[in-house]
Amino acid sequence: ISLYDFVSFIIELINIYVNIFIMLSDIKAKFAWLFRTIIVFTPWVVSIYVFYWLDYQVWTIDTPHRGKLSVVLMSTGMLISFFLWTYFSKRKK
């Protein structure tokens, strides 16, 4: 084996390690984005589920202020999701 072949082999190994590091960083960034997205949408999804549960299991047609409570419940979930999205967006910068 010549010195040139040995140096070429070492450079190729370094390139492989650098590419693996870059790939792992990219995968880590994608998982972080996925985790943040799940956290952001959780309050909204929970409020939708609570609304569904109340509407079909607890509330009747005669429940007073049912419409207003629905709006408050859904708005609360959406606002919490919005504030979480804002928090993560500011933190990312």
Disulfide bonds with the S-S distance in Angstrom:
none
